[in-house]
Amino acid sequence: MSGYYSNQMPASAGDPNCGLCCAQWHERWSSLAEIQAHAADGCPYCANMVEGLLHLVPDVGTRYGEDAQFRFKNRREMIVYADPNGSLRNTKRPEDIRFEYRWYMVDEPQPYEPVGNTSAEGSFAVAQDWLRDCLDNHKLCGNGEPTALPTRVLDLGEEGEETSSNDDDGGEKKKKEEEEEEEAGDDGEKALPQVIRLVESTPGQTGRYICLSHSWGGEQPLTTTTTNLDEHKTVGIQVDGLPATFRDACDIARRLGIRYLWIDSLCIVQDNPSDWEAEASRMASVYRNSWLTVYAAASSSPSSGIYRRRQAVWIAADDPDDAETLDLLFPQAAELRRNLRLSLRFAFCHPDFAPYANPTRQKTALPLLARAWAYQERLLAPRVLHFGPHELLWECTQKLDCDCGGVEEALAPPRHMGTYASRDTTAQLPPKVSHYAALHLGGGGRGTNNTGGSKIAETKRRKKLLARWEEMVQEYTHRALTFSGDRLPAFSGVAAEMVEALHGTLRYCAGQWAETLPEALLYERTMTTDPAKLPIVTAAIATTDDNSRPAPSWSWASVDDAVRFLVPLAGSPDWADPVVHAKVLEVRCVPAGADERGRVRRAESHVTLSTELVRADLCFVADNPYLVPGKSWAPIRDAVVMKKGPQAALKQLGPGSFGVWDRDQEALHFLPDVQLCDEHGEWLWDGKDEIACARIMEANETAYWLVLRRLEAGSDGPVYERIGVVQDRERVLPSTDEKTSFKLI
């Protein structure tokens, strides 16, 4: 038996007495010290591996310890782990590094491989091919003709204008960087102008422009404010003073031949609320009309830059000092040393575009995917060029591809779309393709010309759109915001698209669709093991338009956490025997500014419901069972009086930590929308407010109730805020025929 499954190590695989060669062949472990020792003894495999590793990670010995461990898998993958034997005892252990490697002989034909430098000419040649194919052949993406310019854009000038000088102190640094970059591939950066200007477009003015999607990352990037607005328009902005990410974006636009660039922090007046709201309301058109959106996927901040270099290396072993003698004594080994080559690169990290994927798991490699603003920017733009940690990735309305081809190979698109409107295709199509299909397909076709057929087709289309909305809400809420008040504005663009797709048949209200209430009130936090982020505030504050809440409590946007809907927005299927008990009497939503889908005046926005109300208590898993003799649950109001917090439950806060109790039955578990206690187990809620459960509906043998906190007694009835939802499968909460009308704010 030979090949991959053979235990016999062929001579071509390396020296059977070498730890590295054996570890690769038998998929075992090796160590940095062992590989360095064998390299010193003349093993060409070890010599190449050490040289390649030190090129990509020069401080590997310092960062990963004297006895860093190497694990080989599949004869092409290598993982470097930190020293387990104590040399890193007093330091934080670094994350494991994953590599891909390939041995070959110099005269063998080679497969295509990305150059390992996203600023190199080779990378841009690939990007140009994608662009050309899209502009020439993708009808759904548009042909790249000039479109209406945004209110403001950055004018990079015509190519050939006066460029930045390298004679200053930064010139030597730039020259040194360029010399280093020559090793990783020909770096094709263009000379940039010394100054760029912010220009305000005139009505009807058109042009091609590139949008930058980037992460602020907790930094305060260079911004346009009321103070420097005139200066940015007249004097301009020094390119040398731009943060690295903005400077790289200028270079990308120049190399692609595009004169105008749109960057949010520079093209929106950041300290002018009216300008900010007006521009936020235009976000859908800004990205949708862009010629291209540059997605700084690997950049965590404005200062970290877009380009990534030194991600791959091709190594040939150096001749030893006594090479001439060794060549005479061991001619075959000498020939191997001269001809052996190593391709070593950091393992490719492709975005996880699976339905409901949690982007925080890839936050280190692809931080921008975990940002909420960037989510809608990706969906709105017709063409997106991702600058990842190791390669470029292309995403448009008709195609998903990457430089190494791994993303495209992983797709298994469906061959038959006849039942598209009736089934979930999110997992079968690239994200932007799926998004476009959900918004634009399913409006009818042959066989739907009669009135009945048209109604059926329209019903299916509406269900498809609402199912897509559920997906987007869940995907969006998994992503982080620097300011929780941006929860609705950062989703305003895709909301505008959905309003258009629904042809105005549903009314948008603070993230909800009025016609999907009350079912849409049944949402829940998905991060069950984490405490709620939303602080509980006094009833007096909750009834005002303070900044403590990003939205009214009846909107999923109020939770400031990842959420999911418990029942379909389009209605539960007939087999679930749905019965809706709550009746919506009024939905009032008052925008806080120019953007109808942005921030709202929370105190003036409400939903009026009529349904059964049951008085209840909030309780928790007591660390002192004697608070309630014979029961494991303790009412929070009693615990507050006795100054007993849930310290015992803090390390395992989750679905079973808090509950709702009507004192006559067992408690029902629920995940509070708000923080009931701090990280030390001290209560944040005083326990004095009245708690009630509102009966919403039943489906699939489960009763759904909202958990409410009473805020005040209004002239039109009591006023509550939502603090959670419970699923009552055992019918614990009593039901009556008495209905109460009340407001949710």
PyMOL commands that set and color helices and strands:
alter all, ss='L'
color gray80, all
select helices_A, chain A and resi 3-5+11-13+19-26+32-40+44-56+60-64+121-137+139-141+169-184+229-234+239-241+244-255+264-267+273-281+283-288+323-329+331-339+359-362+367-370+372-380+406-410+420-422+426-428+431-440+451-477+484-486+489-501+514-516+519-521+539-542+556-558+574-576+602-604+625-627+636-641+647-652
alter helices_A, ss='H'
color red, helices_A
select strands_A, chain A and resi 29-31+69-73+77-81+97-105+147-148+152-155+195-200+206-207+209-213+237-238+260-262+292-295+312-316+340-346+383-387+392-396+400-402+508-509+512-513+523-525+534-535+563-565+579-580+583-588+606-611+613-621+633-635+658-661+668-669+674-675+691-699+702-714+717-728+740-744
alter strands_A, ss='S'
color yellow, strands_A
deselect
rebuild
show_as cartoon
